[in-house]
C-alpha cells in the first residue's frame, strides 16, 4: 500500500463538494432528490456498520467499505448499483483490501438474519458480481487513507487524552458524511479534535497554530460535523423508507 497520502490514488481521487452532491439522471427519473441521495447513503453507512458488527471486523474495514460506497455513488447511479447489494459487496471488498477477509456466505447469512425485508436478500454470486462492478467503477483504486492512523499521536500532542473516546466517536461519525471524499484525512482528524476542544471548553489555539494546518478548512469541516448532528436529529425512519421506496419505482 502507498505510504504517502500526497502521492496516492486517494489524494488524486479527492473531489469538490459540487462533484459529490450530484444525483445521476437515472436516479432523477425515479424522483430521487439530493436529500434522498444523502439519506440513502447514510442508511447504507449504518447498514454496513451493523453488518460489520455481526461479522466482527475492525472499524477500519467499515470506514474503507463506506468510502468505497460513497466513491461509487460519486460516479454511478443507485439505479445501476442497488444500494442494498452494493453495501455488503463494499464490505466484502474492503475486508479483503484491509486484510481482514470475510466470506461472502457469512455476509449472506447475516443479511437474512438482520433484515426480514426480501429486498435486502442476496446470494453469494450476486455479491461476487457486484464486487467486479465496484472495482470497475473505482478504476481499481482501492487505497484509502483514514484519520485513525495519526489520531493517537495528535490527541496526545493536543493534551486531549481525556477526550480520546469522544474524538474517536467523532471520527467514526464523519463517515456518515462525504468528508472522506473531499478532504485529506489528517484535516478530518484535526477537525474532530477541534470539535472536542470546543465541547470540552479547552483552548487549543496555540497548538493548532504551531501545526500550521489549514485552519479555515479545519473549522469548515468542524462546522459540517456539528451541522450534521443538528440535522441528524430530524431524520426519521419514514423519511429513509420513502427515499428507499423510490428505488423500487418502475420507470
C-alpha positions in Angstrom: 0.0 0.0 0.0 1.1 3.6 -0.7 2.7 5.1 2.4 2.5 8.7 1.3 -1.0 10.2 1.1 0.1 13.1 -1.2 1.3 10.7 -3.9 -1.5 8.2 -3.5 -4.5 7.5 -5.7 -6.7 8.6 -2.7 -5.3 12.1 -3.0 -5.7 12.2 -6.7 -9.3 11.0 -6.4 -10.4 13.8 -4.0 -13.5 15.6 -5.2 -15.1 19.0 -4.7 -18.4 19.2 -2.8 -20.2 20.0 -6.1 -18.9 16.8 -7.6 -20.1 14.7 -4.7 -23.6 16.3 -4.5 -24.7 15.0 -7.9 -27.9 13.0 -8.4 -27.4 11.0 -11.6 -30.0 11.2 -14.3 -31.3 7.7 -13.9 -32.0 8.4 -10.3 -33.6 11.7 -11.0 -36.0 9.9 -13.3 -37.2 7.9 -10.2 -37.8 11.2 -8.3 -34.7 10.9 -6.1 -33.6 14.3 -4.8 -30.3 15.3 -3.4 -31.8 15.0 0.1 -32.9 11.4 -0.8 -29.5 10.7 -2.2 -27.8 11.7 1.1 -30.4 9.8 3.2 -29.8 6.6 1.3 -26.1 6.9 1.6 -26.5 7.5 5.4 -28.8 4.5 5.7 -26.3 2.3 3.8 -23.5 3.5 6.0 -25.4 2.4 9.1 -26.2 -0.9 7.3 -22.5 -1.6 6.6 -21.7 -0.8 10.3 -24.4 -3.1 11.5 -23.3 -5.9 9.2 -19.7 -5.4 10.2 -20.6 -5.7 13.9 -22.1 -9.2 13.2 -19.2 -10.5 11.1 -16.8 -8.9 13.6 -14.4 -6.8 11.6 -12.4 -3.7 12.6 -13.7 -0.2 12.3 -11.1 0.5 9.7 -12.7 -2.1 7.4 -16.1 -0.4 8.0 -14.5 3.0 7.1 -13.0 1.6 3.9 -16.2 0.0 2.9 -18.2 3.2 3.4 -15.6 5.1 1.4 -15.9 2.7 -1.5 -19.7 3.0 -1.4 -19.5 6.8 -1.4 -16.9 6.8 -4.2 -19.1 4.6 -6.3 -22.1 6.9 -6.0 -20.0 9.9 -7.0 -19.6 8.1 -10.3 -22.6 5.8 -10.8 -26.3 5.8 -10.2 -28.2 4.0 -7.5 -30.4 2.6 -10.2 -27.5 0.8 -11.8 -25.9 -0.1 -8.4 -28.6 -1.1 -6.0 -27.5 0.2 -2.5 -28.9 -3.0 -0.8 -26.5 -5.1 -2.8 -23.7 -2.5 -3.1 -23.3 -2.0 0.7 -22.5 -5.7 1.6 -20.4 -6.0 -1.5 -18.3 -3.0 -0.5 -17.8 -4.6 3.0 -16.7 -7.8 1.3 -14.2 -6.0 -0.9 -12.9 -3.8 2.0 -12.4 -6.8 4.2 -10.0 -8.2 1.5 -8.2 -4.9 0.8 -7.8 -4.3 4.6 -6.6 -8.0 5.0 -9.5 -9.0 7.3 -11.3 -11.2 4.8 -14.9 -12.1 5.5 -16.5 -14.9 3.5 -19.4 -13.8 1.2 -21.6 -16.7 2.6 -21.2 -15.2 6.1 -22.5 -11.8 4.8 -25.4 -13.5 3.1 -26.2 -15.4 6.3 -26.3 -12.2 8.5 -28.2 -10.2 5.9 -31.0 -12.7 6.2 -30.7 -12.6 10.0 -30.8 -8.8 10.2 -33.4 -7.9 7.6 -36.7 -9.6 7.1 -37.3 -7.4 4.0 -36.8 -9.6 0.9 -35.3 -6.6 -1.0 -32.1 -6.9 1.1 -31.7 -10.6 0.5 -28.9 -11.6 -1.9 -26.9 -14.6 -3.0 -23.1 -15.2 -2.9 -23.0 -15.0 -6.7 -24.6 -11.5 -6.6 -22.0 -10.2 -4.1 -19.1 -11.5 -6.3 -20.6 -10.0 -9.4 -21.2 -6.7 -7.7 -17.6 -6.8 -6.4 -16.4 -6.7 -10.0 -18.7 -3.8 -10.8 -17.3 -1.9 -7.8 -13.7 -2.5 -8.9 -14.6 -1.2 -12.4 -16.4 1.9 -11.0 -13.4 2.7 -8.8 -10.9 2.2 -11.6 -9.3 -0.4 -9.4 -8.1 2.4 -7.0 -8.6 0.7 -3.6 -6.2 2.7 -1.4 -7.9 4.6 1.4 -6.1 6.7 4.0 -8.1 7.3 7.2 -7.7 9.8 10.1 -7.2 6.9 12.5 -3.5 6.3 11.8 -2.3 9.7 13.1 -5.1 10.2 15.6 -3.5 8.8 18.8 -0.4 10.9 18.5 -2.3 14.1 17.6 -4.7 13.6 20.5 -1.7 13.1 22.9 0.1 16.2 21.5 -3.0 18.3 21.8 -3.3 17.3 25.5 -6.7 15.8 24.8 -6.1 12.2 26.0 -9.1 12.5 28.4 -11.3 13.1 25.3 -10.0 10.1 23.3 -13.3 8.3 23.2 -15.2 11.4 22.2 -12.7 12.2 19.4 -12.7 8.6 18.1 -16.6 8.7 18.0 -16.5 11.9 16.1 -14.1 10.4 13.5 -16.4 7.4 13.2 -19.4 9.7 12.6 -17.6 11.6 9.8 -18.2 8.5 7.6 -21.9 9.3 7.8 -21.0 12.3 5.6 -18.9 12.6 2.4 -16.0 14.3 4.1 -13.5 11.4 3.3 -14.2 12.0 -0.5 -13.4 15.7 -0.2 -10.7 16.4 2.4 -7.3 14.9 3.4 -7.8 12.6 6.3 -5.4 14.4 8.7 -7.6 17.5 8.4 -10.7 15.5 9.2 -8.9 14.2 12.3 -7.8 17.7 13.3 -11.4 18.9 12.9 -12.6 16.2 15.3 -10.0 17.3 17.8 -11.2 20.9 17.3 -14.8 20.0 17.9 -13.8 18.1 21.1 -11.8 21.1 22.3 -14.8 23.3 21.9 -17.1 20.8 23.6 -14.6 20.3 26.5 -14.0 24.1 26.6 -10.3 23.7 26.2 -8.4 26.4 24.3 -6.1 24.6 21.9 -5.5 27.7 19.7 -1.6 27.8 20.3 -1.4 24.1 19.4 -3.3 24.4 16.2 -1.2 27.5 15.2 2.0 25.6 15.8 0.8 22.8 13.4 0.4 25.4 10.6 -2.6 23.4 9.4 -5.2 25.0 7.1 -7.4 26.2 9.9 -10.1 27.6 7.6 -10.6 24.1 6.2 -10.4 22.5 9.7 -13.1 24.9 11.0 -15.3 24.4 8.0 -15.1 20.6 8.5 -15.9 21.1 12.2 -18.9 23.2 11.3 -20.1 20.5 8.9 -19.8 17.9 11.6 -21.8 20.0 14.0 -24.4 20.8 11.4 -24.7 17.0 10.7 -25.6 16.4 14.3 -28.2 19.1 14.2 -29.9 17.7 11.1 -29.5 14.1 12.1 -32.0 14.6 14.9 -34.7 15.3 12.3 -34.1 12.1 10.3 -36.9 9.6 10.7 -37.4 6.0 9.5 -40.3 7.3 7.5 -38.1 9.7 5.5 -35.5 7.0 4.9 -38.1 4.4 3.8 -39.7 7.0 1.5 -36.3 7.6 -0.2 -35.6 3.9 -0.4 -39.0 3.3 -1.9 -38.2 5.5 -4.9 -35.5 2.9 -5.9 -38.3 0.4 -6.5 -40.4 2.6 -8.7 -40.6 1.3 -12.3 -39.6 3.8 -15.0 
